[in-house]
Structure formats: structure tokens, C-alpha cells
Amino acid sequence: MSSEYSNLLEPIKIGGHEVENRFAINAMEGNDADPEGNPTAKTYKRYENYFAGNSGLIDLEAITVTDENVSRKMQLSVLPKNEKPLTDFVKAMRKVNPKPLLVWQLTHSGELSNPEFSKRVCVKPLPGFGGEVLEEEDIDRIIDQFVLSAKIAHNCGADGVDFKNCHGYLDSQILRPYNDRDWKYGGPWEHRKRFTFEIYERIQKEINDPNFIIGSKVSMWEGFPGGQGTAGPNSPVIDLTESLDLVKGMEERGASFIIVSAGSPSLTLALTQPDKKVPDYIYLHFTFQKQVRDLLKKDTVVIGSGYSVLNNGHNNLQARKKEENTFLYWGEENIKNGITDMVALGRQSYADPAIPVKLQEQREKEIKWCTACDHCVEFLIFQKNIGCATYDKDYVKLYQEMKKNGETLRAKRT
Ligand SMILES: Cc1cc2nc3c(=O)[nH]c(=O)nc-3n(C[C@H](O)[C@H](O)[C@H](O)COP(=O)(O)O)c2cc1C
């Protein structure tokens, strides 16, 4: 083993499991499921690459607990009809590499459901989004859907679930101070956190398998007035009191990992995914990671996000020295200094998910670094299959076709 990256390559315990290194594949939608929400050959190919790359943990992209309210046209779903195909999928991945832990990110899109092919619903209409307002019995039913989906994930052989608490999806919508409607799931913080905690308690009780881990990806601060981690329904000011109480409460209810994130990409994209224009947002991610790491018990694993822009130093980050603006530098530093326990890679995973195995085999020079071109974001916005438009020839071609058809963000703006 290369001693140069001894922190990144050190094993760690998550729940009752030990994983080989400190890398995670962040949840990354591929928008390439079949009409029933089952994995296709394209989905298989992406995950086979992830498993071959040997990250300690792989977070299966946002998989919907309902097919009534979805944000992607070709989104994976976890309903009874999907159980057999998803079981086959897990078996196939374990054959590629049995070592990584596999968790599934359970989601409901709420107001981010796409009205072109789905039903938009919300807890309080947000300008620019809106949707049919959900009542208490609707949320009670959605809780049942999450619990059922967690049971299906368990039956299919997943190691656990990441109950999605981030990026403006339904749970963010319920948790954020903007949800100041006075009802069972809104108004005071005690009401807004009820949805998450009830789902945690029910999953623990009804699955009751100590090997099945539970955790969440959390937007600590959504970055707009009334978003998660703000001081009130009209305030953009950072106040982490609720976000920290949320992660602590999830830990008390059995969370063995927390994936720290920020932003709400449909409103504050550069915050969730620091880009070449604003790479310094990564320092805000480090700050949030440290706050969570300092608060939680030592054996609750903190996983940081947002690192892809660092790549091999081709960014405009304000660093003291050139050597201090790379991913490998900050990955090592942050683990060594107790900022985070693991690092999850998002866009980098489309470019090259094999960093762990390449470091383990001293093949660092072969790493294909994410260029943060963010064409993957454009694939997502235009409802295309998603992959790397820098290194994967199929997606390079797809992006060229989109350019020809005027389906790019630049064409949309002009
Ligand atoms: C195309 C695309 C799809 C994404 N899909 C998901 C998802 O399914 N769930 C999620 O929590 N985050 C999703 N994200 C956000 C990433 O997981 C990650 O938090 C973000 O990109 C920052 O990490 P990075 O700098 O390593 O890319 C997505 C991001 C992109 C660009």
C-alpha cells in the first residue's frame, strides 16, 4: 500500500461493517432506468465501474419511493414491482466486487417532481415551484412508502439506506424553516423534524436487523431565505442549530453515517457542487463537515461531499500554495485533522470511480480527473442519460448532439 495516502486508504468501521478505505461514491443519478424504474444495461455499466473502483461505500443514486411524484423521466424506483430486478442487480454488483458497502438513497421529490410527466406536490408553495399542498394524511402515507421501500432494499440485499435529507427534495421541504405552516409536520422545529425521526424509528423497529445500516445525506445550509440551516422562514442567515439537532437526533435513532452536503441545486447549484467559478465554497463544506464531526460520537461516520472541483489542482481555489489545492491533499488533510472520516465523490465518479484501486496499486498517474465541466449537470437538466462528457465517448457524442439541438444551458440562456 502507498504510504503517501495512508489516511485515505485506512479502513474504517461503519455500523457493524468494516470498509477498506475512506472513499465513497456519492449518490449520482444516471436517469437511465427503464419505464418500470428498473436498472438497464447503462445503469449496470455505471455501477460495475463503481464496484470495480473499490470505494469503501457506494451510495445508490436517488431511488424513488413512489412513481407518482418523480423528478427524472428515467428514475430508478423501489416499489414491490422492482424487487426482483433490484435483487438481481445487487447480486451482479457483488460478483464484480463483494467488498464495498451498498446503501440506497431513498427519495421523494415533492415540489421538485417534474410536472411535464409527474405530479408536483409541496408542503408550502415556494415561488417558482408550487404544487398541490400535502395534508397530514398524505405525509402519513408517504412515511409508509419510505418504510416499505427500506424493507424492499433490505430484501434485495442492500446493506442499508441513506434517507435523503438534502438538496431540496421532500424531506428538505419539510425540515426547512420556510415550512412555517402550523400543522403536524410544520411550524415549530419539533413538528418539522417529526417526519425524519418517525421514519428512522419505524425502519429500525420494523426491519430490526443490526447489520442493516441507516444514515442520511443532509444539506446543512441550503443557501436561500428559509432554507435548511437558516435562522427563520425569511432569513438566509446561517444558523446550524436545527441542522445539528437533526444529525444528533438521527444518531440517537441509530444512524451510523451522515453524508454532509449543502445547497439545493435547483436554486443554489454552486453551493452543492462547488464549480470552477466558485471553488471556494468547498471551504464552507469543510466547515460544515467539521461541525458535524465535532458533534457526533466517534463511531458515527461523517462523510464529506463537494470535493470534485479540487481534482488535480486545475481549479481557481484560493490556496496558499499550488500543492494545497488538490483533492488528494485535502482528502488526506481533512481525515488526518478530524474534519471528516470519509470523502464522497460525485462528479469525479462519472469521470473515474477507480481512484481507490489506483492509489492502492500505485497507479495514481492513471487517474482521470474530473474537469468540472459540469456537462453532467446539463444532462440532468435536459432529462438525458447521465455520464461523463469528458472521458466517455458515448456521452461526449450525446453532448455534441445536444449542442446541435440547442439543448445546453448556454443555448437556453441566449
Ligand atoms: C448529474 C448529477 C446527479 C446527482 N445526483 C444526486 C443524487 O441522486 N442524490 C444526491 O444526494 N446528490 C446527487 N448529486 C449531487 C452529488 O452527489 C454531490 O453531492 C455533488 O455533486 C457534490 O459533489 P462533487 O463535488 O463530488 O460532485 C448529483 C450531482 C450531479 C452533478
The ligand as an ORCA input file, in Angstrom:
! r2SCAN-3c Opt
* xyz 0 1
  C     -25.669     14.811    -12.502
  C     -25.735     14.786    -11.013
  C     -26.586     13.905    -10.353
  C     -26.666     13.918     -8.960
  N     -27.496     13.034     -8.320
  C     -27.605     13.066     -6.957
  C     -28.434     12.166     -6.258
  O     -29.049     11.263     -6.820
  N     -28.516     12.305     -4.914
  C     -27.800     13.240     -4.221
  O     -27.897     13.316     -2.998
  N     -26.972     14.064     -4.863
  C     -26.849     13.997     -6.192
  N     -25.962     14.819     -6.821
  C     -25.048     15.653     -6.001
  C     -23.762     14.859     -5.706
  O     -24.000     13.648     -5.049
  C     -22.773     15.676     -4.857
  O     -23.343     15.995     -3.616
  C     -22.354     16.950     -5.567
  O     -22.136     16.737     -6.941
  C     -21.061     17.499     -4.941
  O     -20.030     16.556     -5.014
  P     -18.889     16.585     -6.129
  O     -18.186     17.892     -5.977
  O     -18.020     15.421     -5.789
  O     -19.539     16.466     -7.456
  C     -25.860     14.824     -8.213
  C     -24.992     15.686     -8.885
  C     -24.920     15.676    -10.258
  C     -23.955     16.588    -10.947
*
